[in-house]
């Protein structure tokens, strides 16, 4: 078991170092688009949506857990 944990630790850190490399800059294509490199995706609305869903999921779990507790008293 100890060998497996050591192996998984090395594999995890090895993959993390590969992911930490800086991205390769995109090739310049002169197609008349002078927008930002990352695009113009509306990140804020998607983040709000995900946070709302996560909050609702947490509230639902708390409600289901406490519903049984409240009905016993």
PDB file of N, H, CA, C and O in Angstrom:
ATOM      1  N   UNK A   1       0.822  -1.187   0.000  1.00  0.00           N
ATOM      2  CA  UNK A   1       0.000   0.000   0.000  1.00  0.00           C
ATOM      3  C   UNK A   1       0.871   1.258   0.000  1.00  0.00           C
ATOM      4  O   UNK A   1       0.542   2.252  -0.647  1.00  0.00           O
ATOM      5  N   UNK A   2       1.970   1.201   0.724  1.00  0.00           N
ATOM      6  H   UNK A   2       2.237   0.393   1.250  1.00  0.00           H
ATOM      7  CA  UNK A   2       2.848   2.358   0.800  1.00  0.00           C
ATOM      8  C   UNK A   2       3.489   2.657  -0.562  1.00  0.00           C
ATOM      9  O   UNK A   2       3.694   3.818  -0.916  1.00  0.00           O
ATOM     10  N   UNK A   3       3.802   1.605  -1.317  1.00  0.00           N
ATOM     11  H   UNK A   3       3.636   0.662  -1.029  1.00  0.00           H
ATOM     12  CA  UNK A   3       4.396   1.796  -2.641  1.00  0.00           C
ATOM     13  C   UNK A   3       3.402   2.456  -3.596  1.00  0.00           C
ATOM     14  O   UNK A   3       3.780   3.273  -4.435  1.00  0.00           O
ATOM     15  N   UNK A   4       2.143   2.096  -3.458  1.00  0.00           N
ATOM     16  H   UNK A   4       1.835   1.433  -2.776  1.00  0.00           H
ATOM     17  CA  UNK A   4       1.127   2.669  -4.332  1.00  0.00           C
ATOM     18  C   UNK A   4       0.961   4.156  -4.038  1.00  0.00           C
ATOM     19  O   UNK A   4       0.828   4.959  -4.962  1.00  0.00           O
ATOM     20  N   UNK A   5       0.967   4.527  -2.767  1.00  0.00           N
ATOM     21  H   UNK A   5       1.075   3.875  -2.017  1.00  0.00           H
ATOM     22  CA  UNK A   5       0.828   5.934  -2.398  1.00  0.00           C
ATOM     23  C   UNK A   5       2.015   6.740  -2.904  1.00  0.00           C
ATOM     24  O   UNK A   5       1.842   7.850  -3.407  1.00  0.00           O
ATOM     25  N   UNK A   6       3.212   6.195  -2.775  1.00  0.00           N
ATOM     26  H   UNK A   6       3.353   5.293  -2.366  1.00  0.00           H
ATOM     27  CA  UNK A   6       4.411   6.891  -3.262  1.00  0.00           C
ATOM     28  C   UNK A   6       4.344   7.044  -4.780  1.00  0.00           C
ATOM     29  O   UNK A   6       4.666   8.108  -5.309  1.00  0.00           O
ATOM     30  N   UNK A   7       3.931   5.992  -5.484  1.00  0.00           N
ATOM     31  H   UNK A   7       3.669   5.127  -5.054  1.00  0.00           H
ATOM     32  CA  UNK A   7       3.822   6.043  -6.936  1.00  0.00           C
ATOM     33  C   UNK A   7       2.791   7.085  -7.367  1.00  0.00           C
ATOM     34  O   UNK A   7       3.039   7.863  -8.288  1.00  0.00           O
ATOM     35  N   UNK A   8       1.637   7.099  -6.699  1.00  0.00           N
ATOM     36  H   UNK A   8       1.436   6.467  -5.951  1.00  0.00           H
ATOM     37  CA  UNK A   8       0.614   8.081  -7.047  1.00  0.00           C
ATOM     38  C   UNK A   8       1.070   9.503  -6.752  1.00  0.00           C
ATOM     39  O   UNK A   8       0.717  10.432  -7.479  1.00  0.00           O
ATOM     40  N   UNK A   9       1.848   9.678  -5.694  1.00  0.00           N
ATOM     41  H   UNK A   9       2.134   8.923  -5.104  1.00  0.00           H
ATOM     42  CA  UNK A   9       2.370  11.006  -5.369  1.00  0.00           C
ATOM     43  C   UNK A   9       3.309  11.496  -6.465  1.00  0.00           C
ATOM     44  O   UNK A   9       3.207  12.643  -6.898  1.00  0.00           O
ATOM     45  N   UNK A  10       4.217  10.642  -6.914  1.00  0.00           N
ATOM     46  H   UNK A  10       4.299   9.710  -6.562  1.00  0.00           H
ATOM     47  CA  UNK A  10       5.138  11.034  -7.981  1.00  0.00           C
ATOM     48  C   UNK A  10       4.406  11.299  -9.291  1.00  0.00           C
ATOM     49  O   UNK A  10       4.747  12.240 -10.009  1.00  0.00           O
ATOM     50  N   UNK A  11       3.411  10.488  -9.610  1.00  0.00           N
ATOM     51  H   UNK A  11       3.134   9.724  -9.027  1.00  0.00           H
ATOM     52  CA  UNK A  11       2.656  10.712 -10.841  1.00  0.00           C
ATOM     53  C   UNK A  11       1.867  12.017 -10.781  1.00  0.00           C
ATOM     54  O   UNK A  11       1.764  12.730 -11.778  1.00  0.00           O
ATOM     55  N   UNK A  12       1.316  12.325  -9.618  1.00  0.00           N
ATOM     56  H   UNK A  12       1.400  11.746  -8.808  1.00  0.00           H
ATOM     57  CA  UNK A  12       0.559  13.569  -9.469  1.00  0.00           C
ATOM     58  C   UNK A  12       1.466  14.775  -9.631  1.00  0.00           C
ATOM     59  O   UNK A  12       1.149  15.691 -10.390  1.00  0.00           O
ATOM     60  N   UNK A  13       2.594  14.787  -8.925  1.00  0.00           N
ATOM     61  H   UNK A  13       2.852  14.043  -8.309  1.00  0.00           H
ATOM     62  CA  UNK A  13       3.494  15.929  -9.043  1.00  0.00           C
ATOM     63  C   UNK A  13       4.110  16.016 -10.431  1.00  0.00           C
ATOM     64  O   UNK A  13       4.375  17.113 -10.923  1.00  0.00           O
ATOM     65  N   UNK A  14       4.338  14.889 -11.059  1.00  0.00           N
ATOM     66  H   UNK A  14       4.123  13.998 -10.660  1.00  0.00           H
ATOM     67  CA  UNK A  14       4.868  14.907 -12.416  1.00  0.00           C
ATOM     68  C   UNK A  14       3.894  15.517 -13.405  1.00  0.00           C
ATOM     69  O   UNK A  14       4.294  16.281 -14.283  1.00  0.00           O
ATOM     70  N   UNK A  15       2.618  15.185 -13.267  1.00  0.00           N
ATOM     71  H   UNK A  15       2.294  14.564 -12.553  1.00  0.00           H
ATOM     72  CA  UNK A  15       1.629  15.751 -14.182  1.00  0.00           C
ATOM     73  C   UNK A  15       1.386  17.227 -13.884  1.00  0.00           C
ATOM     74  O   UNK A  15       1.109  18.003 -14.798  1.00  0.00           O
ATOM     75  N   UNK A  16       1.487  17.620 -12.623  1.00  0.00           N
ATOM     76  H   UNK A  16       1.713  16.989 -11.880  1.00  0.00           H
ATOM     77  CA  UNK A  16       1.287  19.029 -12.287  1.00  0.00           C
ATOM     78  C   UNK A  16       2.397  19.902 -12.863  1.00  0.00           C
ATOM     79  O   UNK A  16       2.138  21.035 -13.269  1.00  0.00           O
ATOM     80  N   UNK A  17       3.622  19.395 -12.905  1.00  0.00           N
ATOM     81  H   UNK A  17       3.832  18.475 -12.575  1.00  0.00           H
ATOM     82  CA  UNK A  17       4.698  20.190 -13.481  1.00  0.00           C
ATOM     83  C   UNK A  17       4.527  20.350 -14.988  1.00  0.00           C
ATOM     84  O   UNK A  17       4.935  21.364 -15.554  1.00  0.00           O
ATOM     85  N   UNK A  18       3.929  19.359 -15.638  1.00  0.00           N
ATOM     86  H   UNK A  18       3.598  18.535 -15.179  1.00  0.00           H
ATOM     87  CA  UNK A  18       3.670  19.506 -17.068  1.00  0.00           C
ATOM     88  C   UNK A  18       2.584  20.538 -17.332  1.00  0.00           C
ATOM     89  O   UNK A  18       2.635  21.260 -18.328  1.00  0.00           O
ATOM     90  N   UNK A  19       1.612  20.607 -16.448  1.00  0.00           N
ATOM     91  H   UNK A  19       1.571  20.021 -15.639  1.00  0.00           H
ATOM     92  CA  UNK A  19       0.529  21.562 -16.628  1.00  0.00           C
ATOM     93  C   UNK A  19       0.947  22.982 -16.265  1.00  0.00           C
ATOM     94  O   UNK A  19       0.268  23.935 -16.647  1.00  0.00           O
ATOM     95  N   UNK A  20       2.038  23.142 -15.543  1.00  0.00           N
ATOM     96  H   UNK A  20       2.589  22.367 -15.233  1.00  0.00           H
ATOM     97  CA  UNK A  20       2.468  24.455 -15.096  1.00  0.00           C
ATOM     98  C   UNK A  20       3.314  25.187 -16.138  1.00  0.00           C
ATOM     99  O   UNK A  20       3.767  26.302 -15.881  1.00  0.00           O
ATOM    100  N   UNK A  21       3.532  24.592 -17.291  1.00  0.00           N
ATOM    101  H   UNK A  21       3.164  23.686 -17.500  1.00  0.00           H
ATOM    102  CA  UNK A  21       4.324  25.233 -18.329  1.00  0.00           C
ATOM    103  C   UNK A  21       3.539  26.394 -18.931  1.00  0.00           C
ATOM    104  O   UNK A  21       2.314  26.322 -19.024  1.00  0.00           O
ATOM    105  N   UNK A  22       4.220  27.458 -19.340  1.00  0.00           N
ATOM    106  H   UNK A  22       5.215  27.517 -19.265  1.00  0.00           H
ATOM    107  CA  UNK A  22       3.497  28.584 -19.946  1.00  0.00           C
ATOM    108  C   UNK A  22       2.902  28.179 -21.288  1.00  0.00           C
ATOM    109  O   UNK A  22       3.492  27.372 -22.007  1.00  0.00           O
ATOM    110  N   UNK A  23       1.748  28.725 -21.631  1.00  0.00           N
ATOM    111  H   UNK A  23       1.270  29.381 -21.047  1.00  0.00           H
ATOM    112  CA  UNK A  23       1.115  28.355 -22.897  1.00  0.00           C
ATOM    113  C   UNK A  23       1.888  28.900 -24.085  1.00  0.00           C
ATOM    114  O   UNK A  23       2.574  29.918 -23.991  1.00  0.00           O
ATOM    115  N   UNK A  24       1.764  28.215 -25.177  1.00  0.00           N
ATOM    116  H   UNK A  24       1.207  27.388 -25.253  1.00  0.00           H
ATOM    117  CA  UNK A  24       2.408  28.648 -26.418  1.00  0.00           C
ATOM    118  C   UNK A  24       1.565  29.765 -27.009  1.00  0.00           C
ATOM    119  O   UNK A  24       0.356  29.596 -27.171  1.00  0.00           O
ATOM    120  N   UNK A  25       2.171  30.905 -27.336  1.00  0.00           N
ATOM    121  H   UNK A  25       3.153  31.042 -27.204  1.00  0.00           H
ATOM    122  CA  UNK A  25       1.361  31.991 -27.900  1.00  0.00           C
ATOM    123  C   UNK A  25       0.801  31.595 -29.261  1.00  0.00           C
ATOM    124  O   UNK A  25       1.469  30.912 -30.038  1.00  0.00           O
ATOM    125  N   UNK A  26      -0.428  32.025 -29.548  1.00  0.00           N
ATOM    126  H   UNK A  26      -0.970  32.580 -28.918  1.00  0.00           H
ATOM    127  CA  UNK A  26      -1.025  31.655 -30.835  1.00  0.00           C
ATOM    128  C   UNK A  26      -0.316  32.352 -31.990  1.00  0.00           C
ATOM    129  O   UNK A  26       0.256  33.430 -31.836  1.00  0.00           O
ATOM    130  N   UNK A  27      -0.371  31.713 -33.136  1.00  0.00           N
ATOM    131  H   UNK A  27      -0.836  30.837 -33.261  1.00  0.00           H
ATOM    132  CA  UNK A  27       0.242  32.291 -34.332  1.00  0.00           C
ATOM    133  C   UNK A  27      -0.561  33.516 -34.756  1.00  0.00           C
ATOM    134  O   UNK A  27      -1.788  33.535 -34.651  1.00  0.00           O
ATOM    135  N   UNK A  28       0.132  34.522 -35.229  1.00  0.00           N
ATOM    136  H   UNK A  28       1.128  34.507 -35.315  1.00  0.00           H
ATOM    137  CA  UNK A  28      -0.534  35.750 -35.677  1.00  0.00           C
ATOM    138  C   UNK A  28      -1.167  35.504 -37.039  1.00  0.00           C
ATOM    139  O   UNK A  28      -0.479  35.220 -38.019  1.00  0.00           O
ATOM    140  N   UNK A  29      -2.457  35.616 -37.079  1.00  0.00           N
ATOM    141  H   UNK A  29      -3.016  35.847 -36.282  1.00  0.00           H
ATOM    142  CA  UNK A  29      -3.176  35.502 -38.350  1.00  0.00           C
ATOM    143  C   UNK A  29      -3.822  36.847 -38.620  1.00  0.00           C
ATOM    144  O   UNK A  29      -4.663  37.309 -37.849  1.00  0.00           O
ATOM    145  N   UNK A  30      -3.437  37.453 -39.683  1.00  0.00           N
ATOM    146  H   UNK A  30      -2.753  37.078 -40.309  1.00  0.00           H
ATOM    147  CA  UNK A  30      -3.969  38.773 -40.015  1.00  0.00           C
ATOM    148  C   UNK A  30      -5.270  38.602 -40.784  1.00  0.00           C
ATOM    149  O   UNK A  30      -5.308  38.692 -42.011  1.00  0.00           O
ATOM    150  N   UNK A  31      -6.333  38.354 -40.030  1.00  0.00           N
ATOM    151  H   UNK A  31      -6.302  38.281 -39.033  1.00  0.00           H
ATOM    152  CA  UNK A  31      -7.633  38.186 -40.669  1.00  0.00           C
ATOM    153  C   UNK A  31      -8.536  39.386 -40.421  1.00  0.00           C
ATOM    154  O   UNK A  31      -9.741  39.310 -40.660  1.00  0.00           O
ATOM    155  N   UNK A  32      -7.983  40.470 -39.954  1.00  0.00           N
ATOM    156  H   UNK A  32      -7.004  40.531 -39.760  1.00  0.00           H
ATOM    157  CA  UNK A  32      -8.756  41.670 -39.732  1.00  0.00           C
ATOM    158  C   UNK A  32      -9.414  41.723 -38.367  1.00  0.00           C
ATOM    159  O   UNK A  32     -10.099  42.699 -38.058  1.00  0.00           O
ATOM    160  N   UNK A  33      -9.232  40.721 -37.554  1.00  0.00           N
ATOM    161  H   UNK A  33      -8.676  39.928 -37.805  1.00  0.00           H
ATOM    162  CA  UNK A  33      -9.830  40.688 -36.223  1.00  0.00           C
ATOM    163  C   UNK A  33      -8.838  41.283 -35.238  1.00  0.00           C
ATOM    164  O   UNK A  33      -7.783  40.699 -34.990  1.00  0.00           O
ATOM    165  N   UNK A  34      -9.158  42.416 -34.687  1.00  0.00           N
ATOM    166  H   UNK A  34     -10.014  42.891 -34.888  1.00  0.00           H
ATOM    167  CA  UNK A  34      -8.241  43.062 -33.758  1.00  0.00           C
ATOM    168  C   UNK A  34      -8.730  42.928 -32.313  1.00  0.00           C
ATOM    169  O   UNK A  34      -8.371  43.747 -31.467  1.00  0.00           O
ATOM    170  N   UNK A  35      -9.536  41.916 -32.022  1.00  0.00           N
ATOM    171  H   UNK A  35      -9.827  41.251 -32.709  1.00  0.00           H
ATOM    172  CA  UNK A  35     -10.063  41.711 -30.676  1.00  0.00           C
ATOM    173  C   UNK A  35      -9.002  41.120 -29.765  1.00  0.00           C
ATOM    174  O   UNK A  35      -7.881  40.853 -30.198  1.00  0.00           O
ATOM    175  N   UNK A  36      -9.355  40.918 -28.507  1.00  0.00           N
ATOM    176  H   UNK A  36     -10.266  41.136 -28.156  1.00  0.00           H
ATOM    177  CA  UNK A  36      -8.394  40.343 -27.567  1.00  0.00           C
ATOM    178  C   UNK A  36      -8.048  38.906 -27.933  1.00  0.00           C
ATOM    179  O   UNK A  36      -8.805  38.230 -28.629  1.00  0.00           O
ATOM    180  N   UNK A  37      -6.899  38.452 -27.455  1.00  0.00           N
ATOM    181  H   UNK A  37      -6.284  39.001 -26.889  1.00  0.00           H
ATOM    182  CA  UNK A  37      -6.406  37.125 -27.808  1.00  0.00           C
ATOM    183  C   UNK A  37      -7.307  36.038 -27.261  1.00  0.00           C
ATOM    184  O   UNK A  37      -7.537  35.037 -27.940  1.00  0.00           O
ATOM    185  N   UNK A  38      -7.827  36.205 -26.050  1.00  0.00           N
ATOM    186  H   UNK A  38      -7.640  37.018 -25.499  1.00  0.00           H
ATOM    187  CA  UNK A  38      -8.639  35.176 -25.427  1.00  0.00           C
ATOM    188  C   UNK A  38     -10.060  35.112 -25.927  1.00  0.00           C
ATOM    189  O   UNK A  38     -10.790  34.190 -25.560  1.00  0.00           O
ATOM    190  N   UNK A  39     -10.477  36.037 -26.735  1.00  0.00           N
ATOM    191  H   UNK A  39      -9.885  36.785 -27.032  1.00  0.00           H
ATOM    192  CA  UNK A  39     -11.850  36.066 -27.212  1.00  0.00           C
ATOM    193  C   UNK A  39     -12.685  36.997 -26.359  1.00  0.00           C
ATOM    194  O   UNK A  39     -12.174  37.672 -25.465  1.00  0.00           O
ATOM    195  N   UNK A  40     -13.949  37.023 -26.641  1.00  0.00           N
ATOM    196  H   UNK A  40     -14.364  36.475 -27.368  1.00  0.00           H
ATOM    197  CA  UNK A  40     -14.840  37.930 -25.916  1.00  0.00           C
ATOM    198  C   UNK A  40     -15.975  37.169 -25.238  1.00  0.00           C
ATOM    199  O   UNK A  40     -17.108  37.649 -25.218  1.00  0.00           O
ATOM    200  N   UNK A  41     -15.691  35.996 -24.686  1.00  0.00           N
ATOM    201  H   UNK A  41     -14.770  35.607 -24.702  1.00  0.00           H
ATOM    202  CA  UNK A  41     -16.718  35.202 -24.020  1.00  0.00           C
ATOM    203  C   UNK A  41     -17.137  35.868 -22.713  1.00  0.00           C
ATOM    204  O   UNK A  41     -16.283  36.347 -21.967  1.00  0.00           O
ATOM    205  N   UNK A  42     -18.436  35.907 -22.425  1.00  0.00           N
ATOM    206  H   UNK A  42     -19.129  35.518 -23.032  1.00  0.00           H
ATOM    207  CA  UNK A  42     -18.913  36.513 -21.183  1.00  0.00           C
ATOM    208  C   UNK A  42     -18.719  35.565 -19.997  1.00  0.00           C
ATOM    209  O   UNK A  42     -19.599  34.757 -19.697  1.00  0.00           O
ATOM    210  N   UNK A  43     -17.597  35.660 -19.340  1.00  0.00           N
ATOM    211  H   UNK A  43     -16.883  36.316 -19.583  1.00  0.00           H
ATOM    212  CA  UNK A  43     -17.252  34.749 -18.258  1.00  0.00           C
ATOM    213  C   UNK A  43     -18.077  35.034 -17.011  1.00  0.00           C
ATOM    214  O   UNK A  43     -18.403  34.107 -16.270  1.00  0.00           O
ATOM    215  N   UNK A  44     -18.416  36.269 -16.768  1.00  0.00           N
ATOM    216  H   UNK A  44     -18.151  37.022 -17.370  1.00  0.00           H
ATOM    217  CA  UNK A  44     -19.117  36.654 -15.553  1.00  0.00           C
ATOM    218  C   UNK A  44     -20.463  35.975 -15.393  1.00  0.00           C
ATOM    219  O   UNK A  44     -20.792  35.522 -14.297  1.00  0.00           O
ATOM    220  N   UNK A  45     -21.256  35.891 -16.461  1.00  0.00           N
ATOM    221  H   UNK A  45     -20.989  36.259 -17.352  1.00  0.00           H
ATOM    222  CA  UNK A  45     -22.579  35.293 -16.349  1.00  0.00           C
ATOM    223  C   UNK A  45     -22.487  33.786 -16.115  1.00  0.00           C
ATOM    224  O   UNK A  45     -23.306  33.231 -15.381  1.00  0.00           O
ATOM    225  N   UNK A  46     -21.529  33.126 -16.710  1.00  0.00           N
ATOM    226  H   UNK A  46     -20.864  33.576 -17.306  1.00  0.00           H
ATOM    227  CA  UNK A  46     -21.356  31.692 -16.476  1.00  0.00           C
ATOM    228  C   UNK A  46     -20.902  31.408 -15.060  1.00  0.00           C
ATOM    229  O   UNK A  46     -21.340  30.439 -14.441  1.00  0.00           O
ATOM    230  N   UNK A  47     -20.022  32.255 -14.548  1.00  0.00           N
ATOM    231  H   UNK A  47     -19.666  33.043 -15.051  1.00  0.00           H
ATOM    232  CA  UNK A  47     -19.553  32.089 -13.176  1.00  0.00           C
ATOM    233  C   UNK A  47     -20.699  32.289 -12.195  1.00  0.00           C
ATOM    234  O   UNK A  47     -20.816  31.546 -11.220  1.00  0.00           O
ATOM    235  N   UNK A  48     -21.529  33.267 -12.438  1.00  0.00           N
ATOM    236  H   UNK A  48     -21.433  33.871 -13.230  1.00  0.00           H
ATOM    237  CA  UNK A  48     -22.697  33.506 -11.585  1.00  0.00           C
ATOM    238  C   UNK A  48     -23.637  32.310 -11.612  1.00  0.00           C
ATOM    239  O   UNK A  48     -24.165  31.905 -10.576  1.00  0.00           O
ATOM    240  N   UNK A  49     -23.843  31.749 -12.788  1.00  0.00           N
ATOM    241  H   UNK A  49     -23.415  32.077 -13.629  1.00  0.00           H
ATOM    242  CA  UNK A  49     -24.709  30.578 -12.933  1.00  0.00           C
ATOM    243  C   UNK A  49     -24.168  29.396 -12.141  1.00  0.00           C
ATOM    244  O   UNK A  49     -24.925  28.731 -11.434  1.00  0.00           O
ATOM    245  N   UNK A  50     -22.865  29.121 -12.248  1.00  0.00           N
ATOM    246  H   UNK A  50     -22.250  29.661 -12.822  1.00  0.00           H
ATOM    247  CA  UNK A  50     -22.273  28.000 -11.523  1.00  0.00           C
ATOM    248  C   UNK A  50     -22.307  28.214 -10.013  1.00  0.00           C
ATOM    249  O   UNK A  50     -22.581  27.276  -9.264  1.00  0.00           O
ATOM    250  N   UNK A  51     -22.034  29.433  -9.556  1.00  0.00           N
ATOM    251  H   UNK A  51     -21.811  30.195 -10.165  1.00  0.00           H
ATOM    252  CA  UNK A  51     -22.100  29.717  -8.122  1.00  0.00           C
ATOM    253  C   UNK A  51     -23.523  29.569  -7.595  1.00  0.00           C
ATOM    254  O   UNK A  51     -23.725  29.075  -6.486  1.00  0.00           O
ATOM    255  N   UNK A  52     -24.506  29.992  -8.380  1.00  0.00           N
ATOM    256  H   UNK A  52     -24.342  30.393  -9.282  1.00  0.00           H
ATOM    257  CA  UNK A  52     -25.898  29.849  -7.969  1.00  0.00           C
ATOM    258  C   UNK A  52     -26.289  28.384  -7.851  1.00  0.00           C
ATOM    259  O   UNK A  52     -26.929  27.987  -6.877  1.00  0.00           O
ATOM    260  N   UNK A  53     -25.908  27.577  -8.839  1.00  0.00           N
ATOM    261  H   UNK A  53     -25.388  27.900  -9.630  1.00  0.00           H
ATOM    262  CA  UNK A  53     -26.216  26.153  -8.785  1.00  0.00           C
ATOM    263  C   UNK A  53     -25.525  25.474  -7.609  1.00  0.00           C
ATOM    264  O   UNK A  53     -26.119  24.620  -6.951  1.00  0.00           O
ATOM    265  N   UNK A  54     -24.283  25.843  -7.341  1.00  0.00           N
ATOM    266  H   UNK A  54     -23.800  26.537  -7.875  1.00  0.00           H
ATOM    267  CA  UNK A  54     -23.569  25.262  -6.202  1.00  0.00           C
ATOM    268  C   UNK A  54     -24.201  25.636  -4.880  1.00  0.00           C
ATOM    269  O   UNK A  54     -24.279  24.812  -3.969  1.00  0.00           O
ATOM    270  N   UNK A  55     -24.655  26.879  -4.768  1.00  0.00           N
ATOM    271  H   UNK A  55     -24.592  27.549  -5.509  1.00  0.00           H
ATOM    272  CA  UNK A  55     -25.322  27.319  -3.547  1.00  0.00           C
ATOM    273  C   UNK A  55     -26.640  26.578  -3.347  1.00  0.00           C
ATOM    274  O   UNK A  55     -26.943  26.130  -2.241  1.00  0.00           O
ATOM    275  N   UNK A  56     -27.415  26.451  -4.409  1.00  0.00           N
ATOM    276  H   UNK A  56     -27.169  26.815  -5.307  1.00  0.00           H
ATOM    277  CA  UNK A  56     -28.684  25.727  -4.304  1.00  0.00           C
ATOM    278  C   UNK A  56     -28.469  24.263  -3.940  1.00  0.00           C
ATOM    279  O   UNK A  56     -29.242  23.701  -3.164  1.00  0.00           O
ATOM    280  N   UNK A  57     -27.446  23.648  -4.480  1.00  0.00           N
ATOM    281  H   UNK A  57     -26.818  24.105  -5.110  1.00  0.00           H
ATOM    282  CA  UNK A  57     -27.135  22.262  -4.150  1.00  0.00           C
ATOM    283  C   UNK A  57     -26.777  22.124  -2.666  1.00  0.00           C
ATOM    284  O   UNK A  57     -27.228  21.192  -2.000  1.00  0.00           O
ATOM    285  N   UNK A  58     -25.970  23.047  -2.154  1.00  0.00           N
ATOM    286  H   UNK A  58     -25.603  23.804  -2.695  1.00  0.00           H
ATOM    287  CA  UNK A  58     -25.590  23.008  -0.741  1.00  0.00           C
ATOM    288  C   UNK A  58     -26.780  23.235   0.173  1.00  0.00           C
ATOM    289  O   UNK A  58     -26.923  22.563   1.195  1.00  0.00           O
ATOM    290  N   UNK A  59     -27.637  24.183  -0.195  1.00  0.00           N
ATOM    291  H   UNK A  59     -27.521  24.728  -1.026  1.00  0.00           H
ATOM    292  CA  UNK A  59     -28.828  24.455   0.611  1.00  0.00           C
ATOM    293  C   UNK A  59     -29.751  23.243   0.611  1.00  0.00           C
ATOM    294  O   UNK A  59     -30.335  22.905   1.641  1.00  0.00           O
ATOM    295  N   UNK A  60     -29.883  22.593  -0.530  1.00  0.00           N
ATOM    296  H   UNK A  60     -29.408  22.867  -1.366  1.00  0.00           H
ATOM    297  CA  UNK A  60     -30.727  21.397  -0.616  1.00  0.00           C
ATOM    298  C   UNK A  60     -30.196  20.286   0.282  1.00  0.00           C
ATOM    299  O   UNK A  60     -30.972  19.618   0.966  1.00  0.00           O
ATOM    300  N   UNK A  61     -28.886  20.084   0.285  1.00  0.00           N
ATOM    301  H   UNK A  61     -28.256  20.626  -0.271  1.00  0.00           H
ATOM    302  CA  UNK A  61     -28.302  19.045   1.131  1.00  0.00           C
ATOM    303  C   UNK A  61     -28.509  19.352   2.610  1.00  0.00           C
ATOM    304  O   UNK A  61     -28.832  18.459   3.394  1.00  0.00           O
ATOM    305  N   UNK A  62     -28.325  20.610   2.989  1.00  0.00           N
ATOM    306  H   UNK A  62     -28.063  21.335   2.352  1.00  0.00           H
ATOM    307  CA  UNK A  62     -28.529  21.002   4.383  1.00  0.00           C
ATOM    308  C   UNK A  62     -30.000  20.831   4.764  1.00  0.00           C
ATOM    309  O   UNK A  62     -30.301  20.353   5.857  1.00  0.00           O
ATOM    310  N   UNK A  63     -30.910  21.213   3.880  1.00  0.00           N
ATOM    311  H   UNK A  63     -30.665  21.601   2.992  1.00  0.00           H
ATOM    312  CA  UNK A  63     -32.331  21.089   4.160  1.00  0.00           C
ATOM    313  C   UNK A  63     -32.729  19.623   4.344  1.00  0.00           C
ATOM    314  O   UNK A  63     -33.452  19.284   5.281  1.00  0.00           O
ATOM    315  N   UNK A  64     -32.252  18.756   3.445  1.00  0.00           N
ATOM    316  H   UNK A  64     -31.664  19.031   2.684  1.00  0.00           H
ATOM    317  CA  UNK A  64     -32.590  17.336   3.548  1.00  0.00           C
ATOM    318  C   UNK A  64     -32.029  16.716   4.820  1.00  0.00           C
ATOM    319  O   UNK A  64     -32.664  15.851   5.422  1.00  0.00           O
ATOM    320  N   UNK A  65     -30.855  17.148   5.228  1.00  0.00           N
ATOM    321  H   UNK A  65     -30.339  17.851   4.739  1.00  0.00           H
ATOM    322  CA  UNK A  65     -30.245  16.609   6.446  1.00  0.00           C
ATOM    323  C   UNK A  65     -30.997  17.081   7.688  1.00  0.00           C
ATOM    324  O   UNK A  65     -31.212  16.297   8.613  1.00  0.00           O
ATOM    325  N   UNK A  66     -31.395  18.339   7.720  1.00  0.00           N
ATOM    326  H   UNK A  66     -31.220  18.976   6.968  1.00  0.00           H
ATOM    327  CA  UNK A  66     -32.066  18.895   8.892  1.00  0.00           C
ATOM    328  C   UNK A  66     -33.556  18.598   8.927  1.00  0.00           C
ATOM    329  O   UNK A  66     -34.171  18.718   9.987  1.00  0.00           O
ATOM    330  N   UNK A  67     -34.153  18.217   7.814  1.00  0.00           N
ATOM    331  H   UNK A  67     -33.653  18.119   6.953  1.00  0.00           H
ATOM    332  CA  UNK A  67     -35.578  17.916   7.790  1.00  0.00           C
ATOM    333  C   UNK A  67     -35.887  16.722   8.688  1.00  0.00           C
ATOM    334  O   UNK A  67     -36.884  16.729   9.409  1.00  0.00           O
ATOM    335  N   UNK A  68     -35.037  15.696   8.648  1.00  0.00           N
ATOM    336  H   UNK A  68     -34.227  15.689   8.062  1.00  0.00           H
ATOM    337  CA  UNK A  68     -35.237  14.533   9.498  1.00  0.00           C
ATOM    338  C   UNK A  68     -35.014  14.891  10.945  1.00  0.00           C
ATOM    339  O   UNK A  68     -35.710  14.379  11.821  1.00  0.00           O
ATOM    340  N   UNK A  69     -34.065  15.754  11.214  1.00  0.00           N
ATOM    341  H   UNK A  69     -33.499  16.170  10.502  1.00  0.00           H
ATOM    342  CA  UNK A  69     -33.760  16.144  12.595  1.00  0.00           C
ATOM    343  C   UNK A  69     -34.920  16.950  13.203  1.00  0.00           C
ATOM    344  O   UNK A  69     -35.280  16.759  14.365  1.00  0.00           O
ATOM    345  N   UNK A  70     -35.491  17.844  12.404  1.00  0.00           N
ATOM    346  H   UNK A  70     -35.199  17.999  11.461  1.00  0.00           H
ATOM    347  CA  UNK A  70     -36.566  18.687  12.902  1.00  0.00           C
ATOM    348  C   UNK A  70     -37.861  17.886  13.117  1.00  0.00           C
ATOM    349  O   UNK A  70     -38.627  18.209  14.025  1.00  0.00           O
ATOM    350  N   UNK A  71     -38.120  16.866  12.315  1.00  0.00           N
ATOM    351  H   UNK A  71     -37.498  16.604  11.577  1.00  0.00           H
ATOM    352  CA  UNK A  71     -39.356  16.117  12.468  1.00  0.00           C
ATOM    353  C   UNK A  71     -39.327  15.182  13.672  1.00  0.00           C
ATOM    354  O   UNK A  71     -40.386  14.766  14.140  1.00  0.00           O
ATOM    355  N   UNK A  72     -38.142  14.839  14.189  1.00  0.00           N
ATOM    356  H   UNK A  72     -37.282  15.177  13.809  1.00  0.00           H
ATOM    357  CA  UNK A  72     -38.033  13.975  15.365  1.00  0.00           C
ATOM    358  C   UNK A  72     -38.338  14.714  16.639  1.00  0.00           C
ATOM    359  O   UNK A  72     -38.760  14.084  17.609  1.00  0.00           O
ATOM    360  N   UNK A  73     -38.146  16.030  16.693  1.00  0.00           N
ATOM    361  H   UNK A  73     -37.804  16.541  15.905  1.00  0.00           H
ATOM    362  CA  UNK A  73     -38.355  16.797  17.925  1.00  0.00           C
ATOM    363  C   UNK A  73     -39.782  17.214  18.088  1.00  0.00           C
ATOM    364  O   UNK A  73     -40.126  17.868  19.074  1.00  0.00           O
TER     365      UNK A  73
END
